[in-house]
Amino acid sequence: MAGMSPLFRRKADPRERLVTLIRKPGCHLCDDAQVVIEKVCGELGVTWEPKDITEDRALHDQYWEQIPVVLIDGEQHTFWRVNEERLRRALTD
């Protein structure tokens, strides 16, 4: 469906999305991001998963300067601060 006009693109069901929070222990911004993700994903029925950069060398090498990082369906959505309304829009548009 990539490249299709937005008029003809089917809106994705939020319950089919996956949000990934890339974080590390002891990170207060990560804790703040998780609160927002839990709220938005809980309200929309979206699955989310945490990933710890201290346990994954590839994630560490890619994101260590940006954590927390939020991915939606494997694509980077945001980093450092998570805006509740922006996340909600990204999951429902």
C-alpha positions as semicolon CSV with decimal commas, in nm:
position;residue;x (nm);y (nm);z (nm)
1;M;0,000;0,000;0,000
2;A;0,303;0,225;0,005
3;G;0,277;0,488;-0,261
4;M;-0,102;0,474;-0,271
5;S;-0,302;0,790;-0,242
6;P;-0,412;0,850;0,119
7;L;-0,769;0,854;-0,011
8;F;-0,747;0,485;-0,100
9;R;-0,527;0,363;0,185
10;R;-0,707;0,154;0,448
11;K;-0,670;0,289;0,799
12;A;-0,474;0,044;1,014
13;D;-0,645;-0,101;1,319
14;P;-0,447;0,024;1,623
15;R;-0,470;-0,325;1,774
16;E;-0,252;-0,450;1,487
17;R;0,030;-0,207;1,572
18;L;0,337;-0,269;1,787
19;V;0,505;-0,001;1,997
20;T;0,859;-0,067;2,117
21;L;1,020;0,136;2,395
22;I;1,398;0,121;2,383
23;R;1,522;0,209;2,729
24;K;1,780;0,141;2,998
25;P;1,757;0,089;3,373
26;G;1,772;0,400;3,591
27;C;1,666;0,638;3,313
28;H;1,402;0,883;3,440
29;L;1,307;0,988;3,084
30;C;1,254;0,620;3,004
31;D;1,023;0,587;3,305
32;D;0,828;0,895;3,191
33;A;0,802;0,756;2,837
34;Q;0,675;0,423;2,967
35;V;0,394;0,593;3,161
36;V;0,272;0,763;2,842
37;I;0,306;0,447;2,633
38;E;0,122;0,234;2,889
39;K;-0,163;0,487;2,898
40;V;-0,204;0,535;2,522
41;C;-0,149;0,171;2,428
42;G;-0,381;0,057;2,706
43;E;-0,659;0,287;2,588
44;L;-0,619;0,184;2,223
45;G;-0,553;-0,185;2,278
46;V;-0,209;-0,160;2,119
47;T;0,061;-0,412;2,207
48;W;0,383;-0,264;2,338
49;E;0,718;-0,406;2,446
50;P;1,019;-0,271;2,632
51;K;1,373;-0,340;2,507
52;D;1,677;-0,277;2,725
53;I;1,980;-0,136;2,541
54;T;2,211;-0,285;2,805
55;E;2,103;-0,632;2,687
56;D;2,122;-0,574;2,311
57;R;2,448;-0,451;2,159
58;A;2,291;-0,355;1,823
59;L;2,023;-0,141;1,992
60;H;2,287;0,013;2,217
61;D;2,508;0,106;1,923
62;Q;2,218;0,253;1,727
63;Y;2,023;0,439;1,997
64;W;2,243;0,501;2,305
65;E;2,247;0,880;2,254
66;Q;1,871;0,904;2,199
67;I;1,706;0,691;2,466
68;P;1,429;0,657;2,533
69;V;1,339;0,579;2,175
70;V;0,989;0,482;2,064
71;L;0,936;0,268;1,756
72;I;0,601;0,203;1,592
73;D;0,599;-0,113;1,384
74;G;0,979;-0,101;1,379
75;E;1,005;0,258;1,255
76;Q;1,138;0,533;1,482
77;H;0,856;0,756;1,605
78;T;1,034;0,975;1,860
79;F;1,309;0,995;2,119
80;W;1,380;1,159;2,458
81;R;1,026;1,283;2,529
82;V;0,702;1,111;2,428
83;N;0,409;1,335;2,347
84;E;0,082;1,159;2,434
85;E;-0,129;1,319;2,160
86;R;0,135;1,270;1,891
87;L;0,167;0,902;1,982
88;R;-0,210;0,860;1,982
89;R;-0,237;1,023;1,637
90;A;0,042;0,806;1,498
91;L;-0,139;0,493;1,615
92;T;-0,483;0,591;1,489
93;D;-0,417;0,781;1,163
